[in-house]
Amino acid sequence: MTDDVDTQVGDRLVGRVLDGRYRVGARVARGGMATVYQALDMRLDRTVALKIMHDGLGDDAQFARRFVAEARAAAKLSHPNVVAVFDQGDDDGTLFLAMEYVPGRTLRDLVREHAPMSPARALDLLTPILSALSAAHDAGIVHRDIKPENVLISDNGAVKVADFGLARAVSATGNTATQGLLMGTVSYLAPELVTDGSADARSDVYSTGILLYELLTGKKPHSGDTPIQVAYAHVHADVPAPSLEQPTVPPYVDALVQRATARERDLRPADARVLSRQVRRVRSALDEGLPDDPELTGDLTIPIQQIRQDSDYDDGYTRDIPTLQPAPQMRHETIVVPVEHGRPTGAPRVQPKPQQRGRRRGLIALALILAAAIALGTSAWYYGIHRYTTTPDLLKLTAASAAVEAEKVGLRTTLANQDFSEDVPKGQVISSDPKAGDRISKDGEIQLTVSKGPERYRVPQLNGLDLDAANRALAAIKLVQGQVNEQYSETVPAGRVIAFYPRFDALVAPNTAVNLAISKGKRPIGVPDFTGKTYREANKGLRKLGLGVTRTEQYDEKAPEGTVISQTPKTGTLYAKDKVQLVVSKGPALRDVPDVKRKPLAEAQQILTAAGFLVKVEKATLNIGLNIVAAQNPGAGKKAKPGSTVTVTVL
């Protein structure tokens, strides 16, 4: 992809929100199939790289299905050297990938600034690329478009490979504008992609070999005035030895490049992991400062290469011949190359030159071959059998014990990696590189991978988190959401975790399902009507439901004392500990007691009865029969309840 920042003004995608989640920001780069933007994932509040397919691709239903399938496959790749794929989507025909945002630069920038590079530096850059491809090939994923633009180098120096599966999604589309066309970046295309469009792990190996050639020499092995000519060269021309451009490149590095870029895919390493082992052998030879290693060179050399060089076959590709006009600068984008009957359309047909062999030439060649064979045999003994021993079996030894065993045969060990193991106890060796029984130089170094014991994680505290936050906390330590049950809670807000199992801080294996109880909020309580009931009955009933009660009292001429006159609320829904207000009757209001002293008994009784009181008559101790009220209780002017008794004393 190419930088395109200056053309952002007026970009209709900038500022748009895709799938209700991703706010599109500044354009980062533009390529043949897609444009990359920096974007904000508003759901998780993080910066992502949004790769948006060009208009028209989303209209093809078959491409859309293939795009989704390849995105899902790429998302399964979890490796430190692979740009992570977070999400894919289709926003009204706009297909996009949400990926890890890697601030930094591309390998293309590094090539421009520092190539040609030393072999050691070039192989160090290639190693993490091969590590990413190895993980992909192990998962059955072929990249198909390895090029410097798809290798990102972060600000902290981490190397990451991007765009897994994208070229496959495009090239596999049938009955569309891409049918019969080859998708890829022409400078790095494997020959089989040009001839028949097929690809496997060895196609990625070829592209990686081209990449290594470019790191070593600062230029690509094939050039032409048009992409078609370059594609044609991949099919009919061998990649030249890097030492032709950089004489300091050792022969075994030449052999590594030419083995990886063999036109016959069966002659290449089977996948990135095999190539990675070859790279480590070459890197070890460089560390030893060997100008040549005939055995290593012989192991890497393509068996039929000499036959091709001795035949007068015209491969249609001329090297080291200056052109009258420089070839135009080619953009490193994914392009389409028409394919017809095993050769690129428009490519020149090759006419082999007549053979012109001479007897004298044959005799000279034979003599040279015999001399070379003698020299090679002598060198092979010294550099080969004499220099190598067998790697001992160090598995299930502690790192210290492994070092002692290796030292017994003159070898060194280094702790290259630690990994989890369900079978090998913590601190013991899981694997070694080279493996037990493999060949290693007598003073070589064995890289050990030591067990960290079973992979276990402590369940984090989830109480109080919402469901999304709980899932993020689980995913961060390779745990997954299990069953989710909703239940009422009087203390935990709705949507938050009430409880979970396995419990907090429990040690569990990866992918353990954690069951969650999620709050539905407080349980609603229907309010019954206690109007006309006694206060005691109302209070007991409301408190049993979990509600609180407040009581006020007032006189009421009709409601008996102690009964509920009214309540608030009278009906509806409340929640635990909410309060219901009750108004309780104190009975009728108090009345003034009339003054009946010195009145005749009959009149006094009439007055008190009319006032609503009952009358009780008592005779004075010295009763003289006058029936005149001498005293009363309650006294005149006192307050008393209607219906209560007023006692009068008569003479």
TASUL-V648043 format. One record per helix or strand of 2 or more residues. SS is the DSSP state (@ for helix, = for strand). FROM is the first residue (numbers start at 1). TO is the last residue. If there is no record, write none. Layout:
# TASUL-V648043
ss->(SS SS)
from->(FROM FROM)
to->(TO TO)
This chain:
# TASUL-V648043
ss->(@ = = = = @ @ = = = @ @ @ = = @ = @ @ @ @ @ @ @ @ @ @ = = @ @ = @ = = = = = @ = = = = = @ = = = = = @ = = = =)
from->(5 17 22 34 46 57 61 85 94 104 107 119 148 151 159 166 181 186 191 201 227 242 251 265 272 294 305 335 343 359 385 388 399 412 428 439 445 456 467 480 496 507 513 524 535 548 563 573 579 590 601 614 628 639 645)
to->(7 18 30 41 53 59 75 91 100 106 114 138 150 154 161 171 184 188 195 217 236 244 260 267 287 300 310 340 344 383 387 390 408 419 433 441 451 458 475 487 501 509 519 526 544 554 568 575 585 592 610 619 633 641 650)
